Amino acid sequence: MSQPTESEIKEYFELHKDDLAHPSSFDVVIYQAADQARLQEKIDNPMFYSPDIGTNEQVLPYDRISPELASLLARTSLNSFTPVIPDGKGGYMSFYIKSVESAKESGLESVRNQITNQIMAEKRELVLSDYFARLRHNADIKIIRDVE
């Protein structure tokens, strides 16, 4: 498989502009706790107070957070909590989405790698489906005995 050409990348970008647009930042409250059950209790009942649950209000710029976190925050609806996730320090965290700053349209250069990866994934899928279709077509299956 060859790498996508410049014209393929530009065409893909023009066809999928809406999919490639993303928010500029997320205004969140980060809830952290050592005990996952305690944090889940806070999510289930926002009026619940526990001194072992820490809060931190932040604005997270889209360009400065990991793609996984950005995807999680983008999938979470406004005024709701994300699922509880490990915080990497032996504890757990959840994000409450207060607001999302307006979506900005990405320039071609900022999403070039993402487009290249998506085109290559589509090409791989096409090659694999074609390969398996040919295998099924060329298969010579003989029944040796009847099973009763």
N, C-alpha and C positions, 0 to 999 in steps of 0.2 A: 504494500500500500504506500502510496506517495503522500507527502505532506500536502495540505490544501494550498492552492495557488492564491495569489493576492485577490484575484477577481472572485474566487469562491468565498473568501473571507468577507469581502465587501458585500457580496450578494446575500450571504447569510446574515450579516449585520443589518442590512436594509429590511430583510424579511422578518427578523426577530427583534426589532428595536424595543417593542413593548416588553418582551421577556427579559431583555438585558438592562432595562431601567431599574434603578434601585434607590432606596431612601438615602438621604445624605447623612442622617444620624438618628439615633434612638434615645429618647429621654426615659430612663429606667430607674427603678429602685431595686437594688440588689439585696436579697435576703440570704444570709449565710448562717449555717448552724452545723454543729458537729454531729448531731443526730438527725438522720433522714426522716424518721417518723415525726419528730418535733416540727421540722420544717414543713412536712406535708400537712400537719395539723394547722399550721399558720395559713397555708394556701387554702385549705378547705374552709377555714373560718378566719377571714381577714381581721376581725375584731379581737382575736386571740392575742394575748400578750405573754411573752416569755422573755426573761432577761438573757437567756442563752442564744437568742436569735438576733444577730446583728443586721443592721440596715445601712445601706450606703446609697445615696442618690447620685446618679451620674448621667452625663450625656456621652453616649458612645458613638463616635464618628464611624460611619460605615467602612471607610478606607483604612481604619486603624485597628479593626478587630478581625479575628480569624474568620475565614469563609464559613466554617461550620457554625460558629456563634451567630454570624450575620444571617445565615439561613434560618436558624432556630428563631431568632428575633423577628425576622420577616414573616415567618409562618404563624407567629402568635398574634392573636387579635388584640386590638387596643383595649386597655383597661382589664387585662387578664394576666395570669401568671404563666410562665413557661413551665414545662415539666422540671422536676428536681433533677439536677445533674451534679456529678462530682466536681469539686472545685480544684482538684489537683494537690490539695494540702491535707488530705485525709478527712475533709468535711464535705458539706453539700451546699448547693446554692440554687436559687431560683430568681428569675427576673420578672418584675412587674412592669409592664409596658404602659407608661403614662402618656407618651405621645411619640409620633414618628414625624420627623421633619420631611418636608416635601420631597417627593421622588425626583431625582435628577436623571436626565438622560445621559448615559455613558457615551463617551467618545469612542471611536473605533480602537484607538491605541490602548485605552484602559481595559478593554475586554478582549483584545486580540488573542491572548493565551486561552481564555475561556472558550472563545469561538473555535479556535484550532482544536481544542480537546473535544468539543461537541461534534465537530465535523468528523474527526478521526473515530469517535465512538460510533457514529452513524455508519461510517465506512466499514468498521469492524463487524458491526451487526449485519450489514448487507452481505459481506463476504461469508460470514458464518452461516447465515440463512441460506445462501446460494449453495454452499458446500453441502449442507445437510439435505437440501432439496435434491441435489444430484445423487447423493448417496441413496436416498429413498427411491429415486427413479431407477437407479441401476441395480438395486438389490435383487438378487436371484434367490428367492425363498422357496425351498422345497419342503413339503410336509412328508416326513418319513413314516409316521404312524398316526392313527386316529386316537385321540384320548377320550375315553368314555367315563 
